[in-house]
């Protein structure tokens, strides 16, 4: 503190005590976060720079298959020696609290609609089958209001010639 130009670098492996994120994909409880951290002393505070690596798990938003996503997130934030409206974070008793910054950076890096691969076609809305797989030929679906007419045999077609075809 109060020694501009000084810096410390740390590598941390943190086991998450609780899940990070909600929705289709999140970083589960017990997952490891690898944090490369650099703390630099400046004239008005401590600059914290970090690169975070972890793995998120969940399901694809299109096909609902389980998936894993490798996350790499970076952030940089200034912790001021005295709290001012220009700064969001303050150095307290020679310490900086990185937990809210790490949590926010990881959660905001999670995709809202994760996909297992960019060309995932998803599921058929009627059958629920994967659209990536060849679908069986659909049976011709006849409107039930016209079902009674299916058994009628036309005596003549439009040209006036007799026919025995079913319509």
Rosetta blueprint (number, residue, H / E / L):
1 X L
2 X L
3 X L
4 X L
5 X L
6 X L
7 X E
8 X E
9 X E
10 X E
11 X E
12 X E
13 X E
14 X E
15 X E
16 X L
17 X L
18 X L
19 X L
20 X E
21 X L
22 X L
23 X L
24 X L
25 X E
26 X E
27 X E
28 X L
29 X L
30 X L
31 X L
32 X E
33 X E
34 X E
35 X E
36 X E
37 X E
38 X E
39 X E
40 X E
41 X E
42 X L
43 X L
44 X L
45 X E
46 X E
47 X E
48 X E
49 X E
50 X E
51 X E
52 X E
53 X E
54 X E
55 X E
56 X E
57 X E
58 X E
59 X E
60 X L
61 X L
62 X L
63 X L
64 X L
65 X L
66 X E
67 X E
68 X E
69 X E
70 X E
71 X E
72 X E
73 X E
74 X E
75 X E
76 X E
77 X E
78 X E
79 X E
80 X E
81 X L
82 X L
83 X L
84 X L
85 X L
86 X L
87 X L
88 X L
89 X E
90 X E
91 X L
92 X E
93 X L
94 X L
95 X E
96 X L
97 X L
98 X L
99 X H
100 X H
101 X H
102 X H
103 X H
104 X H
105 X H
106 X H
107 X H
108 X H
109 X H
110 X L
111 X L
112 X L
113 X L
114 X L
115 X L
116 X L
117 X L
118 X L
119 X L
120 X L
121 X L
122 X L
123 X E
124 X L
125 X L
126 X L
127 X L
128 X L
129 X L
130 X E
131 X L
132 X L
133 X L
134 X L
135 X L
136 X L
137 X L
138 X L
139 X L
140 X L
141 X L
142 X L
143 X L
144 X H
145 X H
146 X H
147 X H
148 X H
149 X H
150 X H
151 X H
152 X L
153 X E
154 X L
155 X L
156 X E
157 X L
158 X L
159 X L
160 X L
161 X L
162 X E
163 X L
164 X L
165 X L
166 X E
167 X L
